[in-house]
Amino acid sequence: MRFLSALSFLFLVCTVQAQIIQDSVEVDDKYLEDQFYLGLTYNFLLDKPDPVNQSNLSYGLQGGLIKDLPLNLRRNVALGIGLGYGYYSYYSNLLSTELDEGFEYSILEDEDVFKRNKIETHMLEMPLQFRWRNSTAESHKFWRIYAGVKLGYLVGGRSKYVPREGPKETFYNGDIRKFQYGLTFNFGYNTFNLHAYYGLNNLFNDGVLLNGSPFTIRPLRLGLIFYIL
């Protein structure tokens, strides 16, 4: 009798547990997370030649849509595939000059002769992410860790020089690399999340020269990213 009572109790517990799991799956099988994003970054220049120094506030703005593709029933592990736009400015003393047959680069030695000097990029971007979060269908406050890569295609790249005296110079710079890519890492809770992008290739095309020698510059962007829905 005791064995039958224990067996009946175990069967009852399993039935209730199965019902809870089933109800949970029914609640969860529709919800998606973090399908829109907006971000603000400060942009660093890595691996730059020694004479190149950053100046002013090199900032970036990004935004877009990410399709959330859950990989499990709880929907807290997912893939993210998106499409977005990014604007990034890089202020430095690296002067770009437009010539008839291309572009030339030099160093602005005296910072008192210019107000601003920058390169700006307008990028069409595709983020690819592996996503983990401890979310539920009932709560929008949760921890998240999203890591992956971001592919970018340059739709507009400009150089701009503003002297303290005289007219400003601005032009489209064809030396900026069209296809750019890097690693991304996003971490945070609820509204505020840290964002990092580490560029894996050169900001400029191969063969671009400074003082007769080829040089490389890779971007590092650190900031905040906000997710909606």
Secondary structure, 3 states (H helix, E strand, C coil): CHHHHHHHHHHHHHHHHHHHHHHHHHHHCCCCCCCEEEEEEEEEEECCCCCCCECCCCEEEEEEEEEEEECCCCCCEEEEEEEEEEEEEEEECEEEEEECCEEEEEECCCHHHEEEEEEEEEEEEEEEEEEEECCCCCCCCCEEEEEEEEEEEEEEEEEEEEECCCCCEEEECCCECCEEEEEEEEEEECCEEEEEEEECCCCECCCCEECCEECCCEEEEEEEEEEEC
